[in-house]
Amino acid sequence: VTGKQRLEKAQSAWAEYRETEAAFLCHHLAGGPYERMEYYAKLRKETDRRTRELMQSYEWLRQNAIKTQ
């Protein structure tokens, strides 16, 4: 299994978690006018957090790959 395959599997699991968590956090608004807006806001917040996390991992890998050469 390659690193790319592992990342793809992790991202797929993360995306499912993100969508389920956003739906759960918005359940109190079910059927209301703000449900979809809040749902998408939660998706955006989690996506931004995951992007920062992946960028930090990438930077760490890049710096450590340079050190080992």
C-alpha positions in Angstrom: 0.0 0.0 0.0 1.4 3.3 -1.0 1.3 6.6 0.9 -1.0 8.0 -1.7 -3.4 5.1 -1.2 -3.3 5.6 2.5 -4.0 9.3 2.2 -6.9 8.7 -0.2 -8.4 6.2 2.2 -8.0 8.6 5.2 -9.5 11.4 3.2 -12.5 9.3 2.2 -13.1 8.4 5.9 -12.5 12.0 7.0 -15.1 13.3 4.4 -17.7 10.9 5.6 -17.0 11.9 9.2 -17.2 15.6 8.3 -20.5 15.3 6.7 -22.0 13.1 9.4 -20.7 15.4 12.1 -22.1 18.5 10.4 -25.5 16.9 10.0 -25.5 15.9 13.7 -24.5 19.3 14.9 -27.3 20.9 12.9 -30.1 18.4 13.8 -31.7 21.0 16.2 -32.3 23.2 13.2 -34.0 20.4 11.1 -36.5 21.8 8.7 -35.8 25.4 9.7 -34.6 28.1 7.5 -31.0 28.1 8.8 -30.4 24.3 8.7 -28.6 24.2 5.3 -26.7 27.4 6.0 -25.4 26.1 9.3 -24.6 22.7 7.7 -22.4 24.3 5.0 -20.8 26.6 7.5 -19.8 23.5 9.6 -18.5 21.8 6.5 -16.4 24.8 5.6 -15.0 25.1 9.2 -14.0 21.4 9.2 -12.5 21.6 5.7 -10.4 24.6 6.7 -9.2 22.8 9.8 -8.3 19.7 7.8 -6.5 21.8 5.2 -4.3 23.3 7.8 -3.6 19.9 9.3 -2.6 18.5 6.0 -0.4 21.5 5.2 1.4 21.1 8.5 2.0 17.4 7.8 3.2 18.2 4.3 5.6 20.8 5.7 6.9 18.4 8.4 7.5 15.7 5.7 9.2 18.2 3.4 11.5 19.5 6.1 12.4 16.0 7.4 13.0 14.6 3.8 15.5 17.4 3.3 17.3 16.6 6.6 17.7 12.9 5.7 19.3 13.5 2.3 
